[in-house]
Amino acid sequence: MKLARAIHFDESDMNVFHSPARTGEWCISGGFEFSNWSEGDLTGKARQAFANGWLGLETFGRVTFVAVTQIEEAERAALETALAGHFVEVYGAPSAEAALPVAREEIAQMIELCDDHDANTLLTVARELSDAGVRESYRTIIAQEADMAQFAIHGSLDE
């Protein structure tokens, strides 16, 4: 079973999101956050989170890139519990027990998306508002085989 972890190539996410996700934390799309948004909500850093931010499941911050990797069942269960708690604390779900099926479904959708990809495949998300609500699309970036020449230091030790 696969899920995705937050990955940063530079510090840009620290500047473009109100709350950036931590490198290495498990992520899902998190599009539910925008379900009641309108064009008026899409300004500044909130616009950036809407446009292309994955949701971290520890900090509940956003990240631009995620990398597909293996996840264990126990980790998945812990994430489902944490997300259900988030639904109670932030979105007013009546209880963690009532929110758990929705949390499970959100994580299952991300697992389904990731299962089609090899480990280390990078994913991006793009969102837009439509008459039917929020529409998401995904892009994959395949990890390239590393060549030792990329890491070799060329030169002479005789100086």
N, C-alpha and C positions, 0 to 999 in steps of 0.2 A: 504494500500500500504506500502511496506517495502523497506528499503534501508539499507546500512551498515555504521557504524561509526568506526573510528579508535580506537583501544584499545591497551594499553601497559601494559604488565605484569612486565616489568623491564625496564632498561635504554638501552638495547641493540640496539634498533632502532636508538638511538641518535648517536651510534658509527658506525653502518654499512651502513647507507644511507647518501649521500651527504646532502640531505635536508629531515629531518624526518617530517612526518605529525604530526599535533597536536592531542592529545588525544581528542576524541569526534567529530572530523570533519567528515563530510560525505565523503564517498569514492566510487570509481569505480575501475575497473580493471586497466584502463589506459594503456593497452597493445599497443595502437596506438603509443605511444612514441617510441616503438622499431621496428616499421614496416620496417625501412630501415637499421636496424642494421645487422652486420655480426659478425663472431666469433672474429674479431679484436677489436670490441667495448666492448667485455665482459671481462673487467678487473676491479679489485678492487671494489669500491663501486658501480660503474655502473653495474657490474655483479650482485651484490646483489639486486639492484633495479630491474633488468631484471628478475632474478631468482624467486623472491617471494615478490615483493613490490606492494601493492595496492596504488592507487593515491588518495591523499586527495584533495578535491575540494575547499579548502580555501587557503591552503599554497602551493598546488601542490607538496607537499613532499610525501614521501613514508612511508608505515607502513607494518609490517608483518601480523598482525591479525586485522580482522574487526569483529564486532558483529552486527547481524541483529536486526533492530528495526523499529518502525513505522515512517513514514514521512508524512507530510501534503502536499497537492497539492501546496500551496503557497511556501513552502520550495523547492519543486522540481522545480518550475518555476524559482526561484532565482538561483538555482544551474545550470540550463540549460543556463541561461544568463551569469553566471560567466564562465562556461566552454566555451561557444562561444567566450567570450572575450579572454580567454586563447588561443584559437585556432588562433585568430587574432594576439595577441601579440607575441606568441612563435613560431607558425607554419606558419605564413604568410597568413592566410585566408584573402580573399579580404575584408570582412566586418563581423560584428557580425551577421547581418541578413543572410548572406550566410552560416555562420558557425552554426547557431542555429539548423537546422535540424539534423546535424551530432551530435551536443551536446545532443539533445533530444534522438537520437538513442543510444548513449553511456550510458546515464542514464537509458533508458528503458531496455537495456540489463541487467544492474545491478539489476534493480527492478525485472525483471523476474527471475534472479538467486535467489534473496532474498525471493521472494514470496513463494517459496517452503519450507521455513524453519521457525521454530518457533522463536519468539523473543529470543534474547540472544544467539542464535546459533553462534558459531565462524566459520569464514571461512578463509582459506588460499588459495593462488594461487601459482601455479608452472608453469614456462614457459620454453620452449626449442625452439631452432631454428631448423626448418626442411626445406626441399627443397621447401615446399609450403609457408614458412614464419614462423611467430611466432605461436606456439601452446600453448594454455593455458589449464590447468586442475585445478580443485578445490577440496578442501577437507573440510569436515564439522566436527566440534567438537561440540557435543550436550551438552548444559548446564545441569549439574547435579542438582538435587534437593538438596538444602542445608539442613543439619541436624543441629539442635540446638547444638548438642554435639560438632560440629566444632567450635562454638563460645563460649561455656561455659568455665568458668574458674573454675577449680577444685582445691580445697584446703580448708583451714580453715581460718576463720577470727579471731580465738582465738590464738594469738601469743604474 
